[in-house]
Amino acid sequence: MRRLGTVVSAMALLVAVGLTQAQDKEVTLKGTITCAKCELKKDNECATVILVKEDGKELVYYFDQEAHKKYHGEICTGGKDGVVAGTVIKEKDKLVIKVSKLSFK
């Protein structure tokens, strides 16, 4: 019985490590960088987001707090097409990208 517990614990650890590594993978998103409040009417406060079309759906990725502060002034009153690279995590019901690189088209 003790061995079974050890095996189950080891498997759980491997799954957790695998999920963490999958979340650390850098992705590149192409879409419209805009304000979730002013343009999309999705929030009560300004938030910098990138709106991406994938498989016929529109997905909204929120910028991390540091990137929001850095880039929000350029897009609050009107969105711009752009490309964002970074790592994506899920926080509650939102997709959040930790931006490592951004370029406007």
KOLDREN-866827 format. One record per residue (C-alpha): x, y, z; residue number from 1. Coordinates in steps of 0.1 Angstrom, whole numbers, plus 5000, padded with zeros to 4 digits. Layout:
+------+------+------+-----+
:    u :    v :    w : num :
+------+------+------+-----+
:    X :    Y :    Z : NUM :
...
+------+------+------+-----+
END
This chain:
+------+------+------+-----+
:    u :    v :    w : num :
+------+------+------+-----+
: 5000 : 5000 : 5000 :   1 :
: 5029 : 5023 : 5008 :   2 :
: 5044 : 5018 : 4974 :   3 :
: 5011 : 5027 : 4957 :   4 :
: 5010 : 5060 : 4976 :   5 :
: 5046 : 5067 : 4965 :   6 :
: 5038 : 5059 : 4929 :   7 :
: 5007 : 5081 : 4929 :   8 :
: 5026 : 5110 : 4945 :   9 :
: 5054 : 5107 : 4919 :  10 :
: 5028 : 5107 : 4890 :  11 :
: 5011 : 5138 : 4904 :  12 :
: 5045 : 5155 : 4907 :  13 :
: 5053 : 5147 : 4870 :  14 :
: 5019 : 5160 : 4859 :  15 :
: 5024 : 5193 : 4879 :  16 :
: 5059 : 5198 : 4864 :  17 :
: 5045 : 5192 : 4829 :  18 :
: 5017 : 5217 : 4833 :  19 :
: 5041 : 5243 : 4847 :  20 :
: 5065 : 5238 : 4818 :  21 :
: 5036 : 5240 : 4793 :  22 :
: 5025 : 5274 : 4808 :  23 :
: 5061 : 5287 : 4805 :  24 :
: 5061 : 5283 : 4767 :  25 :
: 5063 : 5316 : 4749 :  26 :
: 5035 : 5323 : 4724 :  27 :
: 5030 : 5349 : 4697 :  28 :
: 4996 : 5365 : 4693 :  29 :
: 4985 : 5386 : 4664 :  30 :
: 4954 : 5408 : 4666 :  31 :
: 4941 : 5441 : 4678 :  32 :
: 4956 : 5457 : 4709 :  33 :
: 4930 : 5478 : 4726 :  34 :
: 4913 : 5488 : 4759 :  35 :
: 4889 : 5463 : 4775 :  36 :
: 4868 : 5492 : 4790 :  37 :
: 4868 : 5520 : 4764 :  38 :
: 4866 : 5500 : 4732 :  39 :
: 4854 : 5465 : 4741 :  40 :
: 4831 : 5475 : 4770 :  41 :
: 4841 : 5443 : 4789 :  42 :
: 4855 : 5459 : 4821 :  43 :
: 4848 : 5487 : 4845 :  44 :
: 4884 : 5498 : 4845 :  45 :
: 4909 : 5504 : 4817 :  46 :
: 4928 : 5472 : 4808 :  47 :
: 4952 : 5467 : 4779 :  48 :
: 4942 : 5436 : 4759 :  49 :
: 4949 : 5419 : 4726 :  50 :
: 4918 : 5406 : 4707 :  51 :
: 4928 : 5375 : 4687 :  52 :
: 4907 : 5355 : 4663 :  53 :
: 4913 : 5317 : 4667 :  54 :
: 4891 : 5290 : 4651 :  55 :
: 4863 : 5313 : 4644 :  56 :
: 4862 : 5327 : 4679 :  57 :
: 4874 : 5359 : 4694 :  58 :
: 4897 : 5355 : 4724 :  59 :
: 4907 : 5383 : 4748 :  60 :
: 4942 : 5382 : 4764 :  61 :
: 4948 : 5407 : 4791 :  62 :
: 4983 : 5422 : 4794 :  63 :
: 5001 : 5418 : 4827 :  64 :
: 5002 : 5448 : 4850 :  65 :
: 5036 : 5460 : 4839 :  66 :
: 5029 : 5459 : 4802 :  67 :
: 4995 : 5475 : 4808 :  68 :
: 5011 : 5505 : 4823 :  69 :
: 5038 : 5507 : 4796 :  70 :
: 5015 : 5504 : 4765 :  71 :
: 4980 : 5516 : 4776 :  72 :
: 4985 : 5552 : 4766 :  73 :
: 4990 : 5543 : 4730 :  74 :
: 4957 : 5523 : 4726 :  75 :
: 4931 : 5536 : 4751 :  76 :
: 4912 : 5558 : 4727 :  77 :
: 4916 : 5535 : 4697 :  78 :
: 4930 : 5500 : 4691 :  79 :
: 4959 : 5492 : 4669 :  80 :
: 4968 : 5460 : 4650 :  81 :
: 4999 : 5444 : 4665 :  82 :
: 5019 : 5413 : 4675 :  83 :
: 5026 : 5404 : 4711 :  84 :
: 5050 : 5377 : 4724 :  85 :
: 5050 : 5363 : 4759 :  86 :
: 5038 : 5336 : 4782 :  87 :
: 5001 : 5330 : 4789 :  88 :
: 4986 : 5320 : 4822 :  89 :
: 4950 : 5317 : 4833 :  90 :
: 4939 : 5339 : 4862 :  91 :
: 4904 : 5331 : 4874 :  92 :
: 4884 : 5334 : 4841 :  93 :
: 4909 : 5356 : 4822 :  94 :
: 4938 : 5347 : 4799 :  95 :
: 4968 : 5369 : 4809 :  96 :
: 4999 : 5374 : 4788 :  97 :
: 5032 : 5384 : 4804 :  98 :
: 5045 : 5405 : 4775 :  99 :
: 5081 : 5401 : 4765 : 100 :
: 5078 : 5418 : 4731 : 101 :
: 5052 : 5440 : 4714 : 102 :
: 5052 : 5456 : 4679 : 103 :
: 5024 : 5476 : 4663 : 104 :
: 5017 : 5471 : 4626 : 105 :
+------+------+------+-----+
END
